[in-house]
Amino acid sequence: MAVQEKRYTSEEFHAFIGRPENRDRLFELIDGVIIQKMASFTPSQIAMRIGRYLGIFVDEHNLGYVTGADGTYILAPGFELIPDAAFISKVRLPVIPEREVEGPPDLAVEVKSPTDSKRELRRKAEDYLRFGTKMVWLVFPDEQRIEVYVQDQDVLDVEIDGVLDGGNVLPGFTLLVRKIFPD
């Protein structure tokens, strides 16, 4: 949900989210427009499941960091996104920042909530790729499927009986799609 159609700079955005009335709310900056992220139980549960599987794999192989729905990545001026789950390698992030990560995650996961449109999510996936994210998973809970975006490749549609894999981002990582959706 757009808060306003005015284009904001990063400085104006940080002033806006720093206001007392906004401290317990999550916002993204997409092409200079402030978008409020709305909480929703099922997408949150799915994102946590994905994050748990990613986190176990990443920790076991000492690869980097997995963030949840309040880990902000500054992709470029005017683009500060909060993926529902994400991975960034230690190679790309040798020092953990105090706040936002300057740069894109290696893998971004966005779970469609009732207030999201497919068009908005797909545009967000393209933004991630445009600014350097290597892989994006768009998760559609109602359809129990995932769209996988990788730079210069066709979108891959993975159904409920399929398997997600980490490709070149997380070689060796696999996850049965069935495991991430609530029973």
C-alpha positions in Angstrom: 0.0 0.0 0.0 1.5 3.3 -1.1 1.7 5.9 1.6 2.1 8.8 -0.8 2.9 9.2 -4.5 5.7 11.7 -3.9 9.2 10.5 -4.7 11.3 10.4 -1.6 15.1 10.5 -1.2 16.7 8.1 1.2 17.2 10.9 3.7 13.5 11.8 3.5 12.5 8.2 3.8 14.6 7.6 6.9 13.2 10.8 8.5 9.7 9.5 7.7 10.2 6.0 9.2 11.9 7.6 12.2 8.8 9.5 13.2 7.3 8.2 16.5 4.0 7.1 14.8 6.0 4.9 12.3 8.5 3.2 14.7 6.5 -0.1 14.9 5.6 -0.2 11.2 7.6 -1.6 8.3 8.1 0.4 5.1 9.9 -0.1 1.9 11.1 2.5 -0.6 10.4 1.4 -4.1 11.5 3.8 -6.9 11.2 6.7 -4.4 7.7 5.7 -3.3 7.1 4.7 0.4 5.2 1.4 0.6 3.9 0.1 4.0 4.3 -3.7 4.4 1.3 -5.2 6.0 1.5 -8.1 8.4 -0.3 -11.3 7.6 -0.1 -14.6 9.5 0.2 -17.2 6.7 2.8 -15.4 4.6 4.8 -14.8 7.8 4.6 -18.5 8.7 5.7 -19.5 5.2 8.6 -17.0 5.2 9.8 -18.3 8.6 9.7 -21.9 7.3 11.8 -20.9 4.3 14.1 -18.9 6.5 14.6 -21.8 8.9 15.6 -24.2 6.1 17.9 -21.6 4.6 19.4 -20.8 7.9 20.2 -24.4 8.8 21.9 -24.9 5.4 23.8 -21.6 5.5 25.0 -22.1 9.1 26.0 -25.7 8.5 28.2 -24.6 5.6 29.3 -21.2 7.1 28.2 -19.4 4.0 26.8 -16.1 5.3 23.6 -14.7 6.8 19.8 -15.2 6.5 17.5 -12.4 7.4 13.8 -12.2 8.0 11.1 -9.7 7.4 12.8 -6.7 9.1 16.2 -7.0 7.3 16.5 -4.0 5.0 18.6 -4.0 1.9 19.5 -0.7 0.1 19.6 -1.8 -3.5 20.2 1.7 -5.0 19.0 5.3 -4.3 15.2 5.1 -4.0 15.1 1.3 -3.5 15.2 0.0 0.1 13.5 -3.4 0.3 12.7 -5.7 3.1 12.4 -9.3 1.7 10.4 -11.7 3.7 13.5 -13.9 3.9 16.9 -13.4 2.3 20.4 -14.7 2.1 23.7 -12.8 1.7 27.1 -14.4 1.6 29.9 -13.6 3.9 32.0 -12.8 0.9 29.7 -10.0 0.0 29.1 -9.0 3.6 32.3 -9.5 5.5 31.2 -7.0 8.3 27.7 -7.1 9.7 26.1 -3.6 9.5 24.5 -2.0 12.4 21.3 -1.3 10.4 20.6 -1.7 6.7 22.7 -3.7 4.3 24.2 -1.5 1.5 23.6 -3.7 -1.5 21.3 -6.5 -2.6 20.9 -9.9 -1.1 22.1 -12.9 -3.1 18.7 -14.5 -2.7 15.5 -12.6 -1.9 12.2 -14.4 -1.0 8.9 -12.5 -1.2 5.7 -14.3 0.0 2.5 -12.9 -1.4 0.2 -11.4 1.2 -3.5 -10.6 0.8 -2.6 -7.0 0.1 0.0 -7.7 -2.6 -0.7 -7.9 -6.3 1.1 -10.4 -8.5 2.1 -7.5 -10.7 3.7 -5.7 -7.8 5.6 -8.8 -6.7 6.9 -9.5 -10.2 8.0 -5.9 -10.6 9.8 -6.2 -7.3 11.5 -9.4 -8.5 12.7 -7.6 -11.6 14.0 -4.7 -9.4 16.0 -7.2 -7.2 17.6 -8.7 -10.3 18.3 -5.3 -11.9 20.2 -4.2 -8.8 22.3 -7.4 -8.5 20.3 -10.0 -6.6 21.2 -13.4 -8.1 18.0 -15.3 -7.4 14.4 -14.3 -6.3 11.7 -16.7 -5.1 8.1 -15.4 -5.3 5.9 -17.5 -3.1 2.1 -17.8 -3.8 0.5 -19.4 -0.8 -3.0 -19.7 -2.3 -1.7 -21.5 -5.3 1.0 -23.4 -3.4 3.7 -22.6 -6.0 6.8 -20.6 -6.4 8.2 -18.5 -9.2 12.0 -18.6 -9.4 13.7 -15.6 -11.0 17.4 -15.8 -12.1 19.2 -13.1 -14.2 18.9 -13.8 -18.0 16.8 -16.9 -17.6 13.1 -17.7 -18.1 11.0 -17.7 -14.9 10.7 -21.2 -13.5 7.4 -22.2 -12.0 7.8 -24.8 -9.2 4.6 -26.5 -8.1 3.7 -28.1 -4.7 5.4 -31.5 -5.6 8.5 -29.8 -7.0 11.9 -29.0 -5.4 13.5 -25.6 -5.0 17.2 -25.5 -5.3 19.8 -22.9 -4.5 21.4 -22.9 -8.0 24.7 -21.0 -8.1 23.6 -18.9 -5.1 23.4 -21.8 -2.6 24.9 -24.9 -4.4 23.6 -28.1 -2.8 20.6 -26.5 -1.1 17.3 -28.2 -2.0 13.8 -27.9 -0.4 10.7 -29.8 -1.2 8.0 -27.1 -1.9 5.5 -29.2 0.0 7.5 -28.6 3.2 7.0 -24.8 3.3 3.2 -24.6 3.0 1.0 -25.1 6.1 -0.9 -28.3 6.4 
